[in-house]
Amino acid sequence: MTERKSDTSGGGTAGGTSSREDRLKAALKANLARRKAQARARKGAADTSEKKPEQDKE
């Protein structure tokens, strides 16, 4: 009767699936960049707060 094309992404239209994947890929990339920036900021803040003058060892 009707032919069905197999779709590995789980459903939806062929055009809609690729745009959804593109949006998800962009969102993941932005999220990763934001998390890396936050980690760098935390590390930078920790480095500056931990720097104390060295005490003389006797």
NORWOZI-V51122 format. One line per field, one symbol per residue. ss: DSSP state (2 for helix, 1 for strand, 0 for the rest). A space follows every 10 residues. Layout:
# NORWOZI-V51122
ss = ???
This chain:
# NORWOZI-V51122
ss = 0000000000 0002222222 2222222222 2222222222 2222222222 00000000
